[in-house]
């Protein structure tokens, strides 16, 4: 059995230009309980020089991903993002600082990392909080989310 047969049926597959290794190293440094699984290298006649990395299978906090060195043809858009549920403001602050470094802050808890991938850094109880219209209004004015302010608005 190959490494991918132990993956869930559906796994995010991320297309990078030619920096999948750099991206995987970065993501592994951001998320605890993460690891690189397998590396598939190009063979003769592949899309890139033989021996260079084609794909890297990895896990971020138990969630499997695959990174592909696919070339400059496609870029990430905000149409796809990854949600990071945080149990505390400290977690929000840490993930926000690490993932936005070299990237850009957007709004409502969204950011783009230095590779252009979109992330939502949110409190674990966000869906309960935003049921209150005042909390939703507060969220719409924020860039990085502030749990205390959202909870105050929800009261």
Residue, then its C-alpha position, 0 to 999 in steps of 0.5 A: x500500500x502506498x502512502x496516499x492509500x492511508x489518506x482520507x478520500x478527500x485531501x487538499x492539493x496545493x499548487x505552487x510555482x516551484x517552491x512547494x518545499x519552502x511552503x511545506x517547511x513554513x507550514x510545518x513550522x507554524x502548526x504543532x503536531x505536523x509532519x512531512x510524509x512523503x516526497x515524490x520526485x520527477x523521473x526522466x520524462x517528467x514535467x520538470x528535471x529528473x530528481x526535482x520535487x514534484x509533490x510533498x505529502x504532509x500533515x498539519x495538525x493531523x490534516x493531510x495535504x499535498x503540495x505540488x511544484x506545478x509551475x507558474x500557471x495557476x495562483x491561489x485565490x480567496x475562493x478557497x481558504x483554510x479555517x484555523x479554529x483557535x481556543x484563545x486570543x493567544x492562539x489567534x495572535x500567534x497564528x495571525x503573526x506567523x501566517x501573515x508574515x510576508x503576506x497580507x492582512x485582509x479583514x474579518x479574520x482573513x489573511x493571505x500568507x506569503x505564498x498567496x494562500x488564504x486563511x481564516x483565523x477564528x475563535x472556536x466559538x465564532x458560529x455561536x458569537x455571530x448569531x448575534x447581529x451586534x457581534x457580526x457587525x463588530x466582526x465586520x469592522x475587524x481585521x484580526x479577530x478579538x475574542x473579548x470584543x466579539x463576546x462583549x458585542x454578543x451580550 
